[in-house]
Amino acid sequence: MQEIKIPELAESITEGTIAEWLVKEGDKVEKGDPVVELETDKVNVEVNAEFSGVLVEITAGEGEDVEVGDVIGKMDESAEAGSTPAEPEEKSKQEPEEEPKAEQPKEESPKKEEEKTDSGSKADVIASPAARKRARELNIDLSEVSPRDPLGRVRPEDVDAAAKGSAEKASDKSSGKKETKETEKTEFDKPVERIKMSRRRQTIAKNLVGVQQEAAMLTTFNEVDLTNVMKLRSERKEKFAEKHGVKLGFMSFFTKAVVGALKEFPLLNAEIQGNEIVMKKFYDIGIAVSTDDGLVVPVVRDADRLDFAGVEREIAELGKKARDKKLKMEDLQGGSFSITNGGIFGSMLSTPILNAPQVGILGMHNIQKRAMVMPDDTIEVRPMMYLALSYDHRIVDGKEAVQCLVRIKEMLEDPYDLLLEG
């Protein structure tokens, strides 16, 4: 019998949640086949079988939290497909041997016999590794936990429920009024639906709150006239697509403008480590992508070395991988600055939150035609977009942030030079 364990995933990943078992008990599995999909803080990864055999038991079900090294299943290398766990058979063989013992005269004192029964009941508890770990953390006796699993297996949520019940009893004794108030906050007279947050959503929430607590975040706003960008795209889009096999979108213009501005204002391309400022001499630009599971920010590497076609190609590929849940850890790590486009959802103005440990992020919004007063006092209808630059005031002064955003605006309003220099 071989155990299926959670392998080392990445340096920054030590735990995850079982999203889906890709095989079921009794299935034949070949070495290298994916057996389970694991949801981590950033990406979903597949755990592959390290040996061939039949999956005879799943010890950690879907939705359970597991850590590196935890046993999540068992495989029998010599079993035939369709085999079931051997545990019930072993128990049935042991039962006849245990019956005579029960009929023997009791020589021990009632107290000792009680202790023996208690210890035996603890050993007989069927629980997942995650549940046993959780019980140790909460100091809960597994034999006192009531499992909801019809097969009697104790899961982490059962342990949490038992701990909550103990805490409620203690709270009830100390303060009945306090418990009443808490109930009023959490219970509703009308129908509600409670949905467990995914691990990724929990991580997003934790990181966003962390940024607001740790960084001195401010946002500066400006607006950009995209007349020339739209004109240039209209002139070049067909030849561009024919030559490079990719569409000329807006993101390449914004990415190249950001890189140009970061070269002039390098503190927005830095980060804080302890009492040091790390000045990054590379331009790895994160492009926020919205997926069904939440926002992810894959990184366009060395954006300063790519031409417009290269940037568009990278963004398209990373976006597809994000929506197909095919992103790898290396696709998300190491960005130096981020761009997020709320305009695709109709946002007119918003304050983007920093993608820690980065100290700058540019927010794009929707394009609206507005009447603008031109230098000669005439009024023209122009396609305008509000831009928002959030920055960490701990190392970036307001003057520098404002000037950086103005520089982005200037380059977008004169995209011909940007395209030639890009």
C-alpha positions as CSV (number, residue, x, y, z in Angstrom):
1,M,0.0,0.0,0.0
2,Q,1.4,3.4,-1.0
3,E,0.3,6.8,0.4
4,I,-0.5,9.8,-1.8
5,K,1.0,12.9,-0.2
6,I,0.9,16.6,-1.0
7,P,4.3,17.2,-2.6
8,E,6.5,20.4,-2.3
9,L,4.7,22.9,-4.5
10,A,6.7,26.1,-4.5
11,E,8.8,28.1,-2.1
12,S,5.9,30.3,-1.0
13,I,3.2,27.6,-1.0
14,T,2.9,25.3,2.0
15,E,-0.8,24.5,2.0
16,G,-3.9,24.4,-0.2
17,T,-7.5,23.2,-0.5
18,I,-8.5,20.1,-2.5
19,A,-10.6,21.5,-5.3
20,E,-11.4,18.3,-7.1
21,W,-10.4,14.6,-7.2
22,L,-9.7,13.7,-10.8
23,V,-10.0,10.0,-10.1
24,K,-12.3,8.0,-7.8
25,E,-11.8,5.1,-5.5
26,G,-11.3,1.9,-7.5
27,D,-9.8,3.7,-10.5
28,K,-6.5,2.4,-12.0
29,V,-3.8,5.2,-12.0
30,E,-0.6,5.2,-13.9
31,K,2.6,6.9,-12.6
32,G,2.6,10.5,-13.6
33,D,-1.2,10.8,-14.0
34,P,-2.9,13.7,-12.3
35,V,-5.0,12.5,-9.4
36,V,-6.2,15.7,-7.7
37,E,-6.5,19.4,-8.4
38,L,-5.2,21.6,-5.5
39,E,-6.3,25.2,-5.1
40,T,-3.6,27.3,-3.6
41,D,-3.4,31.0,-2.7
42,K,-2.6,32.0,-6.3
43,V,-3.0,29.2,-8.8
44,N,-4.5,25.7,-9.1
45,V,-2.0,22.9,-9.4
46,E,-2.4,19.2,-10.2
47,V,-0.8,16.6,-8.0
48,N,0.5,13.6,-10.0
49,A,0.7,10.0,-9.0
50,E,4.3,9.0,-8.0
51,F,3.6,5.3,-8.8
52,S,1.1,3.1,-10.6
53,G,-1.8,1.3,-8.9
54,V,-5.4,1.4,-7.9
55,L,-6.8,4.2,-5.7
56,V,-8.3,2.3,-2.9
57,E,-9.1,5.1,-0.4
58,I,-9.5,8.9,-0.4
59,T,-8.6,10.2,3.1
60,A,-9.0,13.9,2.3
61,G,-12.1,15.0,0.4
62,E,-12.9,17.9,-1.8
63,G,-13.0,21.2,0.1
64,E,-10.6,20.0,2.8
65,D,-7.5,22.1,3.7
66,V,-4.2,20.2,3.4
67,E,-0.5,21.0,3.9
68,V,2.7,19.8,2.2
69,G,3.3,16.2,3.4
70,D,-0.3,15.4,4.3
71,V,-1.7,12.0,3.2
72,I,-4.7,12.5,1.0
73,G,-5.2,9.0,-0.3
74,K,-3.9,5.4,-0.6
75,M,-3.0,3.3,-3.6
76,D,-2.5,-0.4,-3.9
77,E,0.1,-1.3,-6.5
78,S,-1.0,-4.9,-6.7
79,A,-4.8,-4.4,-6.7
80,E,-7.1,-4.7,-9.7
81,A,-9.3,-1.8,-11.0
82,G,-12.5,-1.6,-9.0
83,S,-10.9,-2.6,-5.7
84,T,-12.3,-1.0,-2.5
85,P,-10.5,-0.1,0.7
86,A,-9.2,-3.1,2.6
87,E,-10.1,-1.6,6.0
88,P,-13.6,-3.0,6.4
89,E,-12.4,-6.5,5.6
90,E,-9.6,-6.2,8.2
91,K,-12.1,-5.1,10.8
92,S,-14.4,-8.0,10.1
93,K,-11.5,-10.4,10.5
94,Q,-10.6,-8.9,13.9
95,E,-14.1,-8.9,15.3
96,P,-14.3,-12.7,16.0
97,E,-11.0,-12.5,17.9
98,E,-12.3,-9.6,20.0
99,E,-15.6,-11.3,21.1
100,P,-14.1,-13.9,23.4
101,K,-12.3,-11.1,25.3
102,A,-15.6,-9.4,25.9
103,E,-17.0,-12.6,27.6
104,Q,-14.0,-13.1,29.9
105,P,-14.5,-12.2,33.6
106,K,-13.6,-8.6,34.5
107,E,-10.7,-8.6,36.8
108,E,-9.9,-4.9,36.5
109,S,-11.5,-2.2,38.6
110,P,-14.4,-0.2,37.1
111,K,-12.1,2.9,36.9
112,K,-9.4,1.1,34.9
113,E,-11.9,-0.5,32.6
114,E,-13.4,3.0,31.9
115,E,-10.0,4.3,31.1
116,K,-9.4,1.4,28.8
117,T,-12.7,1.9,27.0
118,D,-12.0,5.6,26.5
119,S,-8.5,5.1,25.0
120,G,-9.9,2.4,22.7
121,S,-12.6,4.7,21.5
122,K,-10.1,7.4,20.6
123,A,-8.1,4.9,18.5
124,D,-11.2,3.8,16.7
125,V,-12.1,7.3,15.4
126,I,-11.8,7.6,11.7
127,A,-10.5,11.1,10.8
128,S,-8.6,12.8,8.0
129,P,-5.1,14.0,8.7
130,A,-6.3,17.5,8.4
131,A,-9.0,16.8,11.0
132,R,-6.5,15.3,13.4
133,K,-4.2,18.3,13.0
134,R,-7.1,20.7,13.6
135,A,-8.1,18.7,16.7
136,R,-4.6,19.0,18.1
137,E,-4.5,22.8,17.4
138,L,-7.9,23.3,19.2
139,N,-7.3,20.7,21.9
140,I,-10.4,18.8,21.0
141,D,-11.0,15.1,21.8
142,L,-11.8,13.4,18.5
143,S,-14.0,10.8,20.2
144,E,-16.3,13.6,21.3
145,V,-16.7,15.0,17.8
146,S,-19.9,14.1,16.0
147,P,-19.1,13.6,12.2
148,R,-21.6,14.6,9.6
149,D,-20.1,12.2,7.1
150,P,-22.5,9.2,6.6
151,L,-19.5,6.9,6.8
152,G,-18.5,8.3,10.1
153,R,-15.3,10.0,9.0
154,V,-14.4,13.1,11.0
155,R,-13.5,16.1,8.9
156,P,-11.9,19.5,9.8
157,E,-15.3,21.3,9.8
158,D,-16.6,18.8,12.3
159,V,-13.8,19.6,14.6
160,D,-14.4,23.3,14.2
161,A,-18.1,22.8,15.0
162,A,-17.2,20.9,18.1
163,A,-14.8,23.6,19.2
164,K,-17.5,26.2,18.5
165,G,-20.0,24.3,20.5
166,S,-17.6,24.2,23.5
167,A,-16.8,27.9,23.2
168,E,-20.5,28.7,23.1
169,K,-21.2,26.6,26.2
170,A,-18.4,28.4,28.0
171,S,-19.6,31.8,26.8
172,D,-23.2,30.9,27.8
173,K,-22.0,30.3,31.4
174,S,-20.0,33.6,31.6
175,S,-22.3,35.9,29.7
176,G,-25.7,35.0,28.4
177,K,-26.3,38.6,27.2
178,K,-23.2,38.7,25.1
179,E,-24.2,35.5,23.3
180,T,-27.7,36.9,22.5
181,K,-26.1,40.0,20.9
182,E,-23.8,37.8,18.8
183,T,-26.8,35.8,17.6
184,E,-28.6,38.9,16.6
185,K,-25.6,39.9,14.4
186,T,-25.3,36.6,12.6
187,E,-28.8,35.3,12.3
188,F,-31.4,36.6,9.9
189,D,-35.2,36.4,9.8
190,K,-35.2,36.2,6.0
191,P,-33.6,33.6,3.8
192,V,-29.8,33.8,3.2
193,E,-27.2,31.7,1.6
194,R,-23.8,31.1,3.2
195,I,-20.9,30.4,0.8
196,K,-17.5,29.4,1.9
197,M,-14.8,31.7,0.5
198,S,-12.4,30.0,-1.8
199,R,-8.8,30.0,-0.7
200,R,-7.9,32.4,-3.4
201,R,-10.6,34.9,-2.4
202,Q,-9.5,34.6,1.3
203,T,-5.9,35.4,0.2
204,I,-7.1,38.3,-2.0
205,A,-9.0,39.7,1.0
206,K,-6.1,39.2,3.4
207,N,-3.6,40.9,1.0
208,L,-5.8,43.9,0.2
209,V,-6.5,44.6,3.9
210,G,-2.7,44.1,4.6
211,V,-1.8,46.7,2.0
212,Q,-4.2,49.3,3.4
213,Q,-2.9,48.6,6.9
214,E,0.8,48.7,6.0
215,A,1.2,51.1,3.1
216,A,0.6,54.9,3.1
217,M,-1.5,54.6,-0.1
218,L,-2.6,57.7,-2.0
219,T,-4.1,58.1,-5.4
220,T,-3.6,60.9,-8.0
221,F,-5.9,61.4,-11.0
222,N,-5.7,62.8,-14.4
223,E,-7.4,62.5,-17.8
224,V,-6.0,61.6,-21.2
225,D,-7.2,62.4,-24.7
226,L,-7.0,59.2,-26.7
227,T,-7.8,60.8,-30.1
228,N,-4.3,60.1,-31.5
229,V,-4.1,56.6,-30.0
230,M,-7.5,55.7,-31.6
231,K,-6.4,57.3,-34.9
232,L,-3.1,55.4,-35.0
233,R,-4.9,52.1,-34.2
234,S,-7.4,52.7,-37.0
235,E,-4.5,53.4,-39.4
236,R,-2.3,50.5,-38.5
237,K,-4.6,47.7,-37.1
238,E,-5.1,45.7,-40.3
239,K,-1.4,45.7,-41.4
240,F,-0.4,45.1,-37.8
241,A,-2.6,42.1,-37.4
242,E,-1.5,40.8,-40.8
243,K,2.1,41.1,-40.0
244,H,2.2,40.0,-36.4
245,G,-0.9,37.7,-36.1
246,V,-2.2,39.7,-33.1
247,K,-4.5,42.7,-32.7
248,L,-3.2,46.1,-31.9
249,G,-5.0,46.9,-28.6
250,F,-4.9,49.7,-26.1
251,M,-2.9,47.7,-23.5
252,S,0.4,47.8,-25.5
253,F,0.2,51.6,-25.6
254,F,-0.4,51.9,-21.9
255,T,2.3,49.3,-21.1
256,K,4.9,51.1,-23.2
257,A,3.9,54.5,-21.8
258,V,4.2,53.1,-18.2
259,V,7.7,51.7,-18.9
260,G,8.8,55.1,-20.3
261,A,7.5,56.9,-17.3
262,L,9.0,54.5,-14.8
263,K,12.5,55.1,-16.4
264,E,12.1,58.8,-15.5
265,F,10.6,58.2,-12.1
266,P,12.3,55.0,-10.8
267,L,10.9,55.1,-7.2
268,L,7.6,54.0,-8.6
269,N,9.4,50.8,-9.9
270,A,10.8,50.0,-6.4
271,E,9.8,48.3,-3.2
272,I,10.5,48.5,0.5
273,Q,12.3,45.7,2.3
274,G,12.8,46.5,5.9
275,N,14.6,49.8,6.1
276,E,15.9,49.6,2.5
277,I,14.5,50.8,-0.8
278,V,15.1,48.2,-3.5
279,M,15.4,50.0,-6.9
280,K,14.5,47.6,-9.6
281,K,16.4,47.8,-12.9
282,F,13.9,45.7,-14.8
283,Y,10.4,46.3,-16.0
284,D,8.1,43.4,-15.3
285,I,4.6,44.8,-15.7
286,G,1.7,43.0,-14.0
287,I,-1.6,43.1,-16.0
288,A,-4.7,42.5,-13.9
289,V,-7.0,39.8,-15.3
290,S,-10.5,39.1,-13.9
291,T,-11.5,35.4,-13.7
292,D,-14.4,33.5,-12.2
293,D,-12.2,32.8,-9.2
294,G,-11.1,36.4,-8.6
295,L,-8.5,38.8,-9.8
296,V,-5.0,37.6,-10.8
297,V,-2.1,39.6,-12.0
298,P,0.2,37.7,-14.4
299,V,3.4,39.5,-15.3
300,V,4.7,40.6,-18.7
301,R,8.4,40.1,-18.4
302,D,11.0,42.6,-19.6
303,A,8.3,44.8,-21.2
304,D,10.9,47.4,-22.0
305,R,12.6,44.9,-24.4
306,L,9.4,43.9,-26.2
307,D,7.9,45.7,-29.2
308,F,4.1,46.5,-29.4
309,A,3.4,43.1,-31.0
310,G,5.4,41.3,-28.3
311,V,3.5,43.0,-25.5
312,E,0.1,42.3,-27.1
313,R,1.1,38.7,-27.6
314,E,2.1,38.2,-24.0
315,I,-1.0,39.9,-22.6
316,A,-3.3,37.7,-24.8
317,E,-1.5,34.5,-23.8
318,L,-1.4,35.3,-20.1
319,G,-5.1,36.3,-20.2
320,K,-6.1,33.0,-21.8
321,K,-4.0,31.0,-19.3
322,A,-5.7,32.9,-16.5
323,R,-9.2,32.2,-17.7
324,D,-8.4,28.5,-18.4
325,K,-6.8,28.2,-15.0
326,K,-3.4,27.3,-16.5
327,L,-1.3,30.0,-14.9
328,K,1.9,28.8,-13.2
329,M,3.5,30.3,-10.1
330,E,6.3,31.9,-12.3
331,D,3.6,33.7,-14.3
332,L,2.5,35.6,-11.1
333,Q,5.8,36.3,-9.3
334,G,8.2,39.2,-9.4
335,G,6.2,42.1,-11.0
336,S,7.6,45.6,-10.5
337,F,4.5,47.6,-11.3
338,S,0.9,46.8,-12.2
339,I,-1.9,48.0,-14.6
340,T,-5.6,47.4,-14.0
341,N,-8.4,48.2,-16.5
342,G,-11.7,48.7,-14.8
343,G,-12.9,50.4,-18.0
344,I,-13.8,47.1,-19.6
345,F,-16.6,46.7,-17.0
346,G,-17.8,50.3,-17.4
347,S,-15.9,51.9,-14.6
348,M,-15.6,55.7,-15.0
349,L,-13.4,56.4,-12.0
350,S,-11.9,54.2,-9.2
351,T,-9.0,54.0,-6.8
352,P,-6.8,50.9,-7.5
353,I,-5.2,49.2,-4.6
354,L,-1.5,48.4,-4.6
355,N,-0.3,45.0,-5.5
356,A,2.1,44.5,-2.6
357,P,5.1,44.7,-2.4
358,Q,4.9,47.0,-5.4
359,V,4.5,50.7,-4.7
360,G,2.6,51.8,-7.8
361,I,-0.4,50.8,-9.9
362,L,-2.1,52.5,-12.8
363,G,-5.9,52.3,-13.1
364,M,-7.5,52.7,-16.5
365,H,-11.2,53.4,-17.0
366,N,-13.8,53.5,-19.8
367,I,-13.5,55.9,-22.7
368,Q,-16.2,58.6,-22.9
369,K,-16.7,61.2,-25.5
370,R,-16.7,64.6,-23.9
371,A,-16.8,68.2,-25.0
372,M,-13.3,69.6,-24.5
373,V,-12.0,73.2,-24.8
374,M,-9.0,73.2,-27.1
375,P,-6.0,75.5,-26.9
376,D,-7.6,77.9,-29.5
377,D,-10.7,78.1,-27.3
378,T,-12.7,76.0,-29.8
379,I,-14.8,73.1,-28.4
380,E,-14.3,69.6,-29.8
381,V,-15.7,66.2,-28.9
382,R,-12.8,64.0,-27.8
383,P,-12.5,60.4,-26.5
384,M,-11.4,60.9,-22.9
385,M,-10.3,58.5,-20.2
386,Y,-9.7,59.1,-16.5
387,L,-6.4,57.7,-15.2
388,A,-5.6,56.9,-11.6
389,L,-2.2,56.3,-10.1
390,S,-2.1,54.8,-6.6
391,Y,1.3,54.9,-4.9
392,D,3.0,54.2,-1.5
393,H,3.7,57.6,0.0
394,R,6.3,56.1,2.3
395,I,8.8,56.3,-0.5
396,V,7.0,58.1,-3.3
397,D,6.3,61.8,-2.9
398,G,3.2,63.4,-4.3
399,K,5.2,65.6,-6.7
400,E,6.9,62.5,-8.2
401,A,3.6,60.6,-8.5
402,V,1.8,63.5,-10.2
403,Q,4.7,64.1,-12.6
404,C,4.8,60.4,-13.5
405,L,1.1,60.3,-14.3
406,V,1.4,63.5,-16.4
407,R,4.3,61.8,-18.3
408,I,2.1,58.8,-19.0
409,K,-0.6,61.1,-20.3
410,E,1.8,63.0,-22.5
411,M,3.1,59.9,-24.2
412,L,-0.4,58.5,-24.8
413,E,-1.4,61.8,-26.4
414,D,1.6,61.6,-28.7
415,P,1.7,57.9,-29.5
416,Y,3.6,58.2,-32.8
417,D,6.9,58.8,-31.0
418,L,5.9,56.1,-28.5
419,L,5.4,53.6,-31.2
420,L,8.6,54.5,-33.0
421,E,10.6,54.4,-29.7
422,G,8.9,51.4,-28.4
